[in-house]
Amino acid sequence: MENFEISEESNLPPDPIISFGPEDLRGVVAPHNDALVVTVTIANYDVARIFVDSGSSVNVLFKGTLDQMKMEGFELEPISTPLYGFTGHAIRPLGQIFLPVSMGNDPRRVTKMVSFTVVDAPSSYNGILGRPAMKDFRAVASTYHQKLKFPVGREVGMLRRDHKVARRCYDGVVREEGKKTRVEVSMIRRGGAMLTVARREVQTLEEEEPEVVELGVSGEKLKIAADLEIEAKEKLIICLKANLDVFAWSVQELRGIKPAVMEHKLNLLSGVRPVKQKKRHFGPDKDKVIKEEIGELLWAGHIREVQFSTWLSNVVLVPKSSGRWRMCVDFRDLNKACPKDCYPLPRI
């Protein structure tokens, strides 16, 4: 069996030892299965929601992120190799771009030129740092400790995870990102020489709560994006105030359409016997939710009580992504008794 030895250049300083210990677990709620999501600086933009994926063979930057950065002077290099996810579906990249990426904070900050594959696809993340970036930065990631460490000279730099952001990305509930501005001069090293990146305004891409605007004297409020420009925000508020009557501010205002304008009737197949479903039991917690939902519908006038019903269907509670319940009605027996429309929608 042959032995292989990795040779190192004598003029390169030895890398510091990178390790993870109990002190790295401070602030980490265990046990967890969270992905490692960090914030890095890409071409002078502090970009949040960067997924560290050691299983990815490429570094990915999504088109939506690139559009928000509003960069000039950078062109995409054509690339023909498709990307394949774990589902086996192929995605055709828009191109490839080389951008300076910085990790850490001064004095333990390091910058490298990183090749990104630009993809036009929906994602909760702004980008993915794969194996190529991990190799360039000689970084070591620990999802258990929720940290990314990398050598900076003879010291060790570190990125901590964005815990709440990682959870929101996993759940697919990510709000619109706002922008904050500062000025920064960045230095990068290429071929042993120090190059200065031009002084420019830095757009910080991070999450921001929507702004609540009061529109009427009765306390009507709406949420609008917090990152709107001042002129656009003023025009939007003027438009909303001028059209307050368009919105329904309570369930009582949702009166529906008058039967004189339009009325919907169910066509039943001839000879079909009405079905009265047996009463189902949901338990005290679900019964409380059903009682509250029915009470609101009765109070708003959307439903009325019927003493002798021909058809009788139970309600069904469906869990929402927010953890609450959505009340539906089990109309399967009624649907079976209705003739099927072969063309329920017009051909577009």
Beta strands, then each sheet from edge to edge (+ up, - down):
strand 1: 37-42
strand 2: 45-52
strand 3: 60-62
strand 4: 83-84
strand 5: 90-91
strand 6: 95-105
strand 7: 108-119
strand 8: 127-129
strand 9: 140-142
strand 10: 147-152
strand 11: 155-160
strand 12: 177-190
strand 13: 193-207
strand 14: 211-214
strand 15: 221-224
strand 16: 315-319
strand 17: 325-329
sheet 1: 1+ 2- 8- 3+ 7+ 6- 1+
sheet 2: 4+ 5-
sheet 3: 9+ 10- 11+
sheet 4: 12+ 13-
sheet 5: 14+ 15-
sheet 6: 16+ 17-
end
